[in-house]
Amino acid sequence: MVLVSRGITIQKKSLIKEEIKDNIEINGSFSLTLDAWIAINQDAYLGITLHFINKNFELKSYLLWIRDLKEPHLGRYLIEELLKSLQDYNIEYNISSITRDNASSNDTLIKELRSYYDISGIVFQGDISCIAHVLNLVVQDILKAIIKEAYNDLDNIDIYNIENEEEVEDIIPNNQKTRWSSIANMLKDLLNLWLAIKLVITSSKSKVFKTNRDILLLKDSDIQYLEKCLKIFNIFIKATTKLQADKYPTIYYLIPEVYNIYTRLENIREELNDPVFRDAINKGIAKLRKYYPKQGINLNNRALYLSLILDPRIKRDGLELIGLTRG
């Protein structure tokens, strides 16, 4: 990917504009990915990356700009900033799809863009939710359900400071709100090392361990509970790894992978046969349906199904395999 928004010569930007112009002349269109974030100093930024296939059938990607945002949470402000960038490259009416996260400001941005296009008689049908963000939301909903009782049990437990905290942080992968996979990594490490951990807890002469041995030692039922959690996590780890490649496009994997997630969640729901996990999985499925409805082609996801049909390994037969007719 080529950075064109800062630290680039006027000559280089002109060459990129010429390449974009050539693509427009052959009736080419463009896709965008939007990434908004807040820096550690609380300044907000928006990055816009342009993607297209040129006349030589080569995938091109250019970071158009990274801009600091004065009103980062207002969708109308974001659409104004987006249009400024697109107009600079004369491509404001040539955008076929936008891949973005699920922030409410981006919802407003897409709504405003549709209104902008409607005035010119253009129907925008390329709103693509970032699958990583969607899966994160699904897992978070599942997590809230399966650990609710565990949080209640922890209410009266004293938490002790650990000596050599910096050393521990280097060893233990810390849980982060938007990176649920870190929880899965911690569970894997805990389960793999549990026999050794259990030995340390039972044999240590430390006052902290002696005083809190009953709290620190997990019961067999606790271990089984964690193993069930990890089974659910593994569904999303495999899907995320497959879909988050950065060297080649993976959009044609998306629909088959989403349907695979549906199937695996439904299967594990029956396998675990536990009311708590059944409720948690149902909540996850409901969240997934919000963004990727099963057996439903609509204005928002049409581009995803088109990419499926264009894949020579799948084509229209793929629609039948996932329960859609050839209509």
Backbone hydrogen bonds in HBPLUS format (Angstrom, degrees):
<---DONOR---> <-ACCEPTOR-->    atom                        ^
c    i                          cat <-CA-CA->   ^        H-A-AA   ^      H-
h    n   atom  resd res      DA  || num        DHA   H-A  angle D-A-AA Bond
n    s   type  num  typ     dist DA aas  dist angle  dist       angle   num
A0002-VAL N   A0061-SER O   3.25 MM  59  6.59 166.1  2.27 144.3 145.4     1
A0063-LEU N   A0002-VAL O   2.84 MM  61  6.11 162.2  1.87 153.3 159.4     2
A0004-VAL N   A0063-LEU O   3.05 MM  59  5.82 160.9  2.08 152.4 154.8     3
A0013-LYS N   A0009-THR O   3.10 MM   4  6.44 161.3  2.14 151.7 156.5     4
A0014-SER N   A0010-ILE O   2.95 MM   4  6.15 149.7  2.04 144.7 153.1     5
A0015-LEU N   A0011-GLN O   3.05 MM   4  6.38 149.5  2.15 145.6 153.3     6
A0016-ILE N   A0012-LYS O   3.07 MM   4  6.40 153.3  2.14 148.3 155.2     7
A0017-LYS N   A0013-LYS O   2.91 MM   4  6.17 156.9  1.96 147.6 154.3     8
A0018-GLU N   A0014-SER O   2.92 MM   4  6.14 148.2  2.02 142.8 151.6     9
A0019-GLU N   A0015-LEU O   3.00 MM   4  6.29 149.0  2.09 141.7 149.8    10
A0020-ILE N   A0016-ILE O   2.92 MM   4  6.22 154.2  1.99 149.7 156.9    11
A0021-LYS N   A0017-LYS O   2.85 MM   4  6.06 153.6  1.92 144.4 152.0    12
A0022-ASP N   A0018-GLU O   2.94 MM   4  6.20 153.8  2.01 145.6 151.9    13
A0023-ASN N   A0019-GLU O   3.18 MM   4  6.45 148.7  2.28 139.4 147.2    14
A0024-ILE N   A0020-ILE O   3.05 MM   4  6.40 147.4  2.15 146.2 155.2    15
A0025-GLU N   A0021-LYS O   3.04 MM   4  6.32 152.2  2.12 149.8 157.0    16
A0028-GLY N   A0023-ASN O   2.75 MM   5  4.98 144.4  1.87 157.5 155.6    17
A0027-ASN N   A0024-ILE O   2.92 MM   3  5.02 144.6  2.05 117.4 116.6    18
A0030-PHE N   A0094-ASN O   2.89 MM  64  6.08 153.6  1.96 163.7 170.0    19
A0096-SER N   A0030-PHE O   2.74 MM  66  5.74 161.3  1.77 157.7 164.3    20
A0031-SER N   A0051-HIS O   2.90 MM  20  5.09 167.2  1.92 151.6 155.2    21
A0051-HIS N   A0031-SER O   2.83 MM  20  5.09 151.1  1.91 154.0 155.6    22
A0032-LEU N   A0097-SER O   2.92 MM  65  6.30 157.5  1.98 146.0 153.2    23
A0099-THR N   A0032-LEU O   2.81 MM  67  6.21 164.8  1.83 154.3 157.4    24
A0033-THR N   A0049-THR O   2.98 MM  16  5.24 147.2  2.09 142.6 150.9    25
A0049-THR N   A0033-THR O   3.03 MM  16  5.24 165.5  2.05 152.2 156.6    26
A0034-LEU N   A0099-THR O   2.98 MM  65  6.37 160.1  2.02 166.0 171.4    27
A0035-ASP N   A0047-GLY O   3.03 MM  12  5.15 154.3  2.10 147.6 151.4    28
A0047-GLY N   A0035-ASP O   2.84 MM  12  5.15 162.8  1.87 142.1 148.1    29
A0037-TRP N   A0045-TYR O   3.04 MM   8  5.54 154.2  2.10 143.7 150.9    30
A0045-TYR N   A0037-TRP O   2.88 MM   8  5.54 159.7  1.92 165.6 171.5    31
A0039-ALA N   A0043-ASP O   2.77 MM   4  5.34 162.7  1.80 165.4 161.8    32
A0042-GLN N   A0039-ALA O   2.84 MM   3  5.13 155.1  1.90 117.8 120.2    33
A0069-LEU N   A0044-ALA O   2.81 MM  25  5.33 165.1  1.83 136.2 140.0    34
A0046-LEU N   A0067-ARG O   2.88 MM  21  5.39 148.0  1.98 146.7 157.2    35
A0067-ARG N   A0046-LEU O   2.93 MM  21  5.39 163.6  1.96 148.1 149.9    36
A0048-ILE N   A0065-TRP O   3.07 MM  17  5.80 157.3  2.13 162.8 170.0    37
A0064-LEU N   A0048-ILE O   2.80 MM  16  5.68 132.8  2.03 148.9 164.1    38
A0050-LEU N   A0062-TYR O   2.69 MM  12  5.13 171.1  1.70 154.9 154.4    39
A0062-TYR N   A0050-LEU O   2.85 MM  12  5.13 153.3  1.92 142.8 151.8    40
A0052-PHE N   A0060-LYS O   3.00 MM   8  5.39 149.7  2.09 146.3 152.9    41
A0060-LYS N   A0052-PHE O   2.78 MM   8  5.39 169.8  1.79 167.6 171.2    42
A0054-ASN N   A0058-GLU O   2.98 MM   4  5.45 160.3  2.02 148.3 149.0    43
A0057-PHE N   A0054-ASN O   2.86 MM   3  5.23 152.1  1.94 121.5 123.2    44
A0074-LEU N   A0071-GLU O   3.29 MM   3  5.87 172.6  2.29 123.2 124.9    45
A0078-LEU N   A0074-LEU O   3.07 MM   4  6.40 155.5  2.13 149.1 156.3    46
A0079-ILE N   A0075-GLY O   2.94 MM   4  6.24 152.3  2.02 150.0 156.8    47
A0080-GLU N   A0076-ARG O   3.18 MM   4  6.37 150.8  2.27 139.6 146.8    48
A0081-GLU N   A0077-TYR O   3.10 MM   4  6.45 156.0  2.16 148.3 154.4    49
A0082-LEU N   A0078-LEU O   2.85 MM   4  6.08 155.5  1.91 148.5 156.0    50
A0083-LEU N   A0079-ILE O   2.89 MM   4  6.01 166.6  1.91 148.8 152.0    51
A0084-LYS N   A0080-GLU O   3.09 MM   4  6.27 150.3  2.18 142.2 149.9    52
A0085-SER N   A0081-GLU O   3.34 MM   4  6.63 157.0  2.39 144.2 148.5    53
A0086-LEU N   A0082-LEU O   3.03 MM   4  6.37 163.0  2.06 153.5 158.4    54
A0087-GLN N   A0083-LEU O   2.80 MM   4  5.83 161.9  1.83 152.2 157.0    55
A0088-ASP N   A0084-LYS O   3.10 MM   4  6.21 141.1  2.26 136.8 146.7    56
A0089-TYR N   A0086-LEU O   3.11 MM   3  5.33 137.6  2.29 100.1 111.3    57
A0091-ILE N   A0086-LEU O   2.97 MM   5  5.25 174.8  1.97 142.7 144.1    58
A0090-ASN N   A0087-GLN O   3.10 MM   3  4.58 157.4  2.15  93.3 100.3    59
A0094-ASN N   A0091-ILE O   3.08 MM   3  5.06 168.6  2.09 113.6 114.3    60
A0098-ILE N   A0126-GLY O   2.73 MM  28  5.98 158.1  1.78 155.3 153.7    61
A0128-ILE N   A0098-ILE O   2.90 MM  30  5.90 172.6  1.91 155.2 155.0    62
A0100-ARG N   A0128-ILE O   3.04 MM  28  6.54 151.3  2.13 161.3 170.1    63
A0130-CYS N   A0100-ARG O   2.74 MM  30  5.37 151.7  1.82 153.3 151.1    64
A0106-ASN N   A0103-ALA O   3.00 MM   3  5.33 128.8  2.27 104.3 117.4    65
A0107-ASP N   A0103-ALA O   3.15 MM   4  6.61 143.6  2.29 144.3 155.0    66
A0108-THR N   A0104-SER O   3.07 MM   4  6.43 154.5  2.13 147.8 153.5    67
A0109-LEU N   A0105-SER O   2.93 MM   4  6.17 148.5  2.03 137.3 146.8    68
A0110-ILE N   A0106-ASN O   2.97 MM   4  6.18 163.4  1.99 150.2 152.1    69
A0111-LYS N   A0107-ASP O   3.07 MM   4  6.30 157.1  2.12 143.8 150.5    70
A0112-GLU N   A0108-THR O   2.87 MM   4  6.11 158.2  1.92 153.3 158.6    71
A0113-LEU N   A0109-LEU O   2.90 MM   4  6.15 152.3  1.98 148.3 156.7    72
A0114-ARG N   A0110-ILE O   2.93 MM   4  6.17 156.9  1.98 150.3 155.8    73
A0115-SER N   A0111-LYS O   3.12 MM   4  6.40 155.9  2.18 143.7 149.9    74
A0116-TYR N   A0112-GLU O   2.91 MM   4  6.16 152.7  1.99 145.2 153.1    75
A0117-TYR N   A0113-LEU O   2.90 MM   4  6.16 154.8  1.96 150.1 156.4    76
A0118-ASP N   A0114-ARG O   2.79 MM   4  5.98 152.5  1.87 148.4 156.8    77
A0119-ILE N   A0115-SER O   3.32 MM   4  6.54 149.9  2.41 145.0 149.6    78
A0120-SER N   A0117-TYR O   2.92 MM   3  5.31 134.0  2.14 107.6 120.1    79
A0122-ILE N   A0117-TYR O   2.95 MM   5  4.96 167.6  1.97 138.4 134.3    80
A0121-GLY N   A0118-ASP O   2.92 MM   3  4.84 160.8  1.96 105.0 110.2    81
A0134-VAL N   A0130-CYS O   3.06 MM   4  6.39 157.7  2.12 151.8 158.8    82
A0135-LEU N   A0131-ILE O   2.86 MM   4  6.02 169.1  1.88 154.3 156.7    83
A0136-ASN N   A0132-ALA O   3.00 MM   4  6.14 147.6  2.11 137.8 147.1    84
A0137-LEU N   A0133-HIS O   3.01 MM   4  6.31 154.0  2.08 145.9 151.9    85
A0138-VAL N   A0134-VAL O   2.94 MM   4  6.28 154.6  2.01 150.7 158.3    86
A0139-VAL N   A0135-LEU O   2.90 MM   4  6.11 167.8  1.91 153.1 155.6    87
A0140-GLN N   A0136-ASN O   2.88 MM   4  6.05 158.1  1.93 148.5 155.2    88
A0141-ASP N   A0137-LEU O   3.08 MM   4  6.28 154.6  2.14 144.4 150.0    89
A0142-ILE N   A0138-VAL O   3.08 MM   4  6.42 154.4  2.15 146.9 154.3    90
A0143-LEU N   A0139-VAL O   2.76 MM   4  6.00 160.1  1.80 155.0 161.0    91
A0144-LYS N   A0140-GLN O   2.98 MM   4  6.17 161.5  2.02 149.4 153.2    92
A0146-ILE N   A0142-ILE O   3.07 MM   4  6.37 162.6  2.10 156.2 160.7    93
A0147-ILE N   A0143-LEU O   3.06 MM   4  6.02 148.4  2.17 157.8 162.0    94
A0151-TYR N   A0147-ILE O   2.95 MM   4  6.20 155.1  2.01 154.6 159.2    95
A0152-ASN N   A0148-LYS O   3.25 MM   4  6.59 153.2  2.33 142.9 149.8    96
A0153-ASP N   A0149-GLU O   3.04 MM   4  6.37 148.9  2.14 146.4 154.6    97
A0154-LEU N   A0150-ALA O   3.14 MM   4  6.41 133.0  2.37 139.4 151.7    98
A0154-LEU N   A0151-TYR O   3.08 MM   3  5.09 131.7  2.33  95.1 108.4    99
A0155-ASP N   A0152-ASN O   3.35 MM   3  5.45 161.7  2.39 103.5 108.9   100
A0157-ILE N   A0154-LEU O   3.15 MM   3  5.24 170.7  2.16 114.8 116.7   101
A0167-GLU N   A0164-ASN O   3.08 MM   3  5.40 120.9  2.45 103.4 117.4   102
A0168-VAL N   A0164-ASN O   3.16 MM   4  6.53 154.1  2.23 150.7 158.2   103
A0169-GLU N   A0165-GLU O   2.99 MM   4  6.28 153.5  2.06 151.0 158.0   104
A0170-ASP N   A0166-GLU O   3.26 MM   4  6.55 137.6  2.46 139.1 149.0   105
A0170-ASP N   A0167-GLU O   3.20 MM   3  5.28 131.7  2.44  95.7 108.1   106
A0171-ILE N   A0168-VAL O   2.97 MM   3  5.18 137.2  2.16 102.1 114.4   107
A0172-ILE N   A0168-VAL O   2.87 MM   4  6.04 169.9  1.88 168.6 170.3   108
A0179-ARG N   A0176-GLN O   3.03 MM   3  5.14 156.0  2.09 107.9 115.6   109
A0182-SER N   A0179-ARG O   3.12 MM   3  5.99 162.7  2.15 121.9 125.9   110
A0183-ILE N   A0180-TRP O   2.90 MM   3  5.44 136.9  2.09 113.0 123.9   111
A0184-ALA N   A0180-TRP O   3.42 MM   4  6.91 153.1  2.50 144.2 151.1   112
A0185-ASN N   A0181-SER O   2.89 MM   4  6.21 151.8  1.97 146.2 154.0   113
A0186-MET N   A0182-SER O   2.99 MM   4  6.23 153.9  2.06 142.3 148.7   114
A0187-LEU N   A0183-ILE O   2.91 MM   4  6.21 156.0  1.96 151.1 158.0   115
A0188-LYS N   A0184-ALA O   2.92 MM   4  6.16 159.7  1.96 150.0 155.3   116
A0189-ASP N   A0185-ASN O   2.98 MM   4  6.22 165.2  2.00 149.8 153.4   117
A0190-LEU N   A0186-MET O   2.86 MM   4  6.02 160.0  1.90 148.0 154.1   118
A0191-LEU N   A0187-LEU O   2.90 MM   4  6.07 169.8  1.91 155.1 157.4   119
A0192-ASN N   A0188-LYS O   2.91 MM   4  6.02 159.0  1.95 150.5 156.9   120
A0193-LEU N   A0189-ASP O   2.98 MM   4  5.99 147.6  2.09 144.2 152.2   121
A0194-TRP N   A0190-LEU O   2.85 MM   4  5.50 103.8  2.45 140.2 156.0   122
A0196-ALA N   A0193-LEU O   3.06 MM   3  5.45 116.8  2.47 108.8 123.5   123
A0197-ILE N   A0193-LEU O   2.88 MM   4  6.09 163.4  1.90 159.4 165.1   124
A0198-LYS N   A0194-TRP O   2.72 MM   4  5.82 161.6  1.75 155.0 160.1   125
A0199-LEU N   A0195-LEU O   3.06 MM   4  6.22 149.6  2.15 138.4 146.0   126
A0200-VAL N   A0196-ALA O   3.08 MM   4  6.39 155.8  2.14 148.3 154.0   127
A0201-ILE N   A0197-ILE O   3.00 MM   4  6.28 163.3  2.03 153.3 157.6   128
A0202-THR N   A0198-LYS O   3.00 MM   4  6.17 160.2  2.04 149.5 154.4   129
A0203-SER N   A0199-LEU O   2.99 MM   4  5.97 144.5  2.11 144.4 153.3   130
A0204-SER N   A0200-VAL O   2.89 MM   4  5.52 137.8  2.07 146.5 152.7   131
A0210-LYS N   A0206-SER O   2.94 MM   4  6.19 163.8  1.96 153.9 158.9   132
A0211-THR N   A0207-LYS O   2.88 MM   4  5.96 164.7  1.90 151.3 155.3   133
A0212-ASN N   A0208-VAL O   3.09 MM   4  6.12 150.4  2.18 142.6 150.2   134
A0215-ILE N   A0212-ASN O   3.03 MM   3  5.26 125.2  2.34 101.9 116.3   135
A0216-LEU N   A0212-ASN O   2.92 MM   4  6.16 161.9  1.95 160.7 166.2   136
A0217-LEU N   A0213-ARG O   2.99 MM   4  5.99 154.8  2.05 151.4 156.3   137
A0222-ASP N   A0219-LYS O   2.97 MM   3  5.04 125.4  2.28  96.7 111.3   138
A0223-ILE N   A0219-LYS O   3.09 MM   4  6.52 156.6  2.15 153.6 158.9   139
A0224-GLN N   A0220-ASP O   2.99 MM   4  6.26 160.0  2.03 148.9 154.4   140
A0225-TYR N   A0221-SER O   2.99 MM   4  6.12 145.9  2.10 136.0 145.2   141
A0226-LEU N   A0222-ASP O   2.98 MM   4  6.32 155.1  2.04 149.8 155.8   142
A0227-GLU N   A0223-ILE O   2.93 MM   4  6.20 152.9  2.00 149.0 157.0   143
A0228-LYS N   A0224-GLN O   3.04 MM   4  6.29 148.2  2.15 142.2 149.9   144
A0229-CYS N   A0225-TYR O   3.07 MM   4  6.41 153.5  2.14 143.9 151.2   145
A0230-LEU N   A0226-LEU O   2.93 MM   4  6.21 157.3  1.98 149.8 155.5   146
A0231-LYS N   A0227-GLU O   3.07 MM   4  6.32 145.4  2.20 140.6 149.2   147
A0232-ILE N   A0228-LYS O   3.33 MM   4  6.70 150.8  2.42 145.3 151.6   148
A0232-ILE N   A0229-CYS O   3.11 MM   3  5.34 121.7  2.47  99.4 113.0   149
A0233-PHE N   A0229-CYS O   2.99 MM   4  6.35 161.6  2.02 151.3 156.8   150
A0234-ASN N   A0230-LEU O   2.90 MM   4  6.04 157.0  1.95 151.2 156.1   151
A0235-ILE N   A0232-ILE O   3.16 MM   3  5.58 139.1  2.34 107.9 117.9   152
A0236-PHE N   A0233-PHE O   2.94 MM   3  5.47 123.6  2.26 112.1 124.9   153
A0237-ILE N   A0233-PHE O   2.96 MM   4  6.24 151.6  2.04 153.0 161.9   154
A0238-LYS N   A0234-ASN O   3.19 MM   4  6.18 172.2  2.20 146.5 147.6   155
A0239-ALA N   A0235-ILE O   3.40 MM   4  6.52 158.7  2.45 134.8 140.8   156
A0240-THR N   A0236-PHE O   2.88 MM   4  5.90 164.8  1.91 146.9 151.4   157
A0241-THR N   A0237-ILE O   3.01 MM   4  6.11 163.5  2.03 149.6 154.2   158
A0242-LYS N   A0238-LYS O   3.13 MM   4  6.26 155.5  2.19 143.5 149.7   159
A0243-LEU N   A0239-ALA O   3.03 MM   4  6.19 152.0  2.11 148.9 156.4   160
A0244-GLN N   A0240-THR O   3.02 MM   4  5.90 135.1  2.22 149.5 157.7   161
A0253-TYR N   A0250-THR O   2.93 MM   3  5.41 154.1  2.00 113.7 122.2   162
A0254-LEU N   A0251-ILE O   3.04 MM   3  5.26 144.5  2.17 104.1 114.3   163
A0257-GLU N   A0253-TYR O   2.87 MM   4  5.88 156.2  1.92 158.0 166.1   164
A0258-VAL N   A0254-LEU O   2.80 MM   4  6.01 155.0  1.86 156.2 163.5   165
A0259-TYR N   A0255-ILE O   3.00 MM   4  6.24 164.9  2.03 157.2 160.7   166
A0260-ASN N   A0256-PRO O   2.91 MM   4  6.09 141.7  2.06 137.5 148.8   167
A0261-ILE N   A0257-GLU O   2.88 MM   4  6.19 146.2  2.00 144.2 153.0   168
A0262-TYR N   A0258-VAL O   2.99 MM   4  6.37 158.3  2.04 149.7 155.1   169
A0263-THR N   A0259-TYR O   3.06 MM   4  6.31 164.2  2.08 146.4 149.7   170
A0264-ARG N   A0260-ASN O   2.92 MM   4  6.14 164.3  1.94 151.5 155.7   171
A0265-LEU N   A0261-ILE O   2.88 MM   4  5.98 160.3  1.92 154.6 159.6   172
A0266-GLU N   A0262-TYR O   2.98 MM   4  6.20 160.7  2.02 150.9 156.4   173
A0267-ASN N   A0263-THR O   2.91 MM   4  6.13 152.8  1.98 146.5 154.5   174
A0268-ILE N   A0264-ARG O   2.92 MM   4  6.06 164.6  1.95 147.8 151.8   175
A0269-ARG N   A0265-LEU O   2.94 MM   4  6.00 142.6  2.09 140.6 150.8   176
A0270-GLU N   A0266-GLU O   3.32 MM   4  6.58 149.2  2.42 138.3 144.4   177
A0271-GLU N   A0267-ASN O   2.92 MM   4  6.20 153.0  1.99 145.1 153.9   178
A0272-LEU N   A0268-ILE O   2.91 MM   4  5.93 170.5  1.92 148.9 150.2   179
A0273-ASN N   A0269-ARG O   3.27 MM   4  6.19 153.3  2.34 132.8 140.3   180
A0278-ARG N   A0274-ASP O   2.74 MM   4  5.84 156.6  1.80 161.7 170.0   181
A0279-ASP N   A0275-PRO O   3.02 MM   4  6.11 159.6  2.06 144.3 148.8   182
A0280-ALA N   A0276-VAL O   3.05 MM   4  6.27 156.6  2.10 143.2 150.2   183
A0281-ILE N   A0277-PHE O   2.86 MM   4  5.97 166.9  1.88 152.1 155.0   184
A0282-ASN N   A0278-ARG O   3.00 MM   4  6.11 156.4  2.06 143.7 150.5   185
A0283-LYS N   A0279-ASP O   3.11 MM   4  6.35 149.0  2.21 143.0 150.5   186
A0284-GLY N   A0280-ALA O   3.05 MM   4  6.40 150.0  2.15 144.3 152.9   187
A0285-ILE N   A0281-ILE O   2.87 MM   4  6.16 158.9  1.92 155.0 160.2   188
A0286-ALA N   A0282-ASN O   2.98 MM   4  6.16 154.7  2.05 142.7 149.6   189
A0287-LYS N   A0283-LYS O   3.07 MM   4  6.32 151.7  2.15 142.7 149.6   190
A0288-LEU N   A0284-GLY O   3.00 MM   4  6.28 157.9  2.05 148.8 154.9   191
A0289-ARG N   A0285-ILE O   2.96 MM   4  6.19 154.7  2.02 149.9 156.4   192
A0290-LYS N   A0286-ALA O   3.26 MM   4  6.48 136.2  2.47 136.2 146.5   193
A0290-LYS N   A0287-LYS O   3.13 MM   3  5.20 131.3  2.37  96.8 109.7   194
A0291-TYR N   A0288-LEU O   3.22 MM   3  5.65 133.3  2.45 106.1 116.0   195
A0292-TYR N   A0288-LEU O   2.79 MM   4  5.83 163.5  1.82 160.2 165.7   196
A0302-ARG N   A0298-ASN O   3.13 MM   4  5.79 120.6  2.50 153.3 162.0   197
A0304-LEU N   A0301-ASN O   3.00 MM   3  5.36 128.5  2.27 106.7 119.9   198
A0305-TYR N   A0301-ASN O   3.36 MM   4  6.82 152.9  2.44 152.0 158.8   199
A0306-LEU N   A0302-ARG O   2.95 MM   4  6.24 150.5  2.04 151.1 160.4   200
A0307-SER N   A0303-ALA O   3.04 MM   4  6.25 154.2  2.10 144.0 149.9   201
A0308-LEU N   A0304-LEU O   3.17 MM   4  6.43 140.6  2.34 134.8 145.4   202
A0309-ILE N   A0305-TYR O   3.03 MM   4  6.35 154.3  2.10 146.3 151.8   203
A0310-LEU N   A0306-LEU O   2.95 MM   4  6.19 150.8  2.04 148.5 156.8   204
A0311-ASP N   A0308-LEU O   3.30 MM   3  5.41 146.4  2.42  98.5 107.8   205
A0314-ILE N   A0311-ASP O   2.92 MM   3  5.48 158.3  1.97 120.2 127.2   206
A0315-LYS N   A0311-ASP O   2.90 MM   4  5.68 140.9  2.05 158.8 170.4   207
A0318-GLY N   A0315-LYS O   3.17 MM   3  5.78 147.2  2.28 110.7 118.7   208
A0319-LEU N   A0316-ARG O   3.04 MM   3  5.50 140.0  2.20 108.7 118.4   209
A0320-GLU N   A0317-ASP O   3.11 MM   3  5.36 124.3  2.44 100.6 113.9   210
A0321-LEU N   A0317-ASP O   3.16 MM   4  6.52 151.5  2.24 147.2 155.4   211
A0322-ILE N   A0318-GLY O   3.28 MM   4  6.55 138.7  2.46 140.8 149.6   212
A0324-LEU N   A0319-LEU O   2.61 MM   5  4.89 152.0  1.69 160.2 150.8   213
A0323-GLY N   A0320-GLU O   3.03 MM   3  4.99 161.8  2.07 106.3 108.9   214
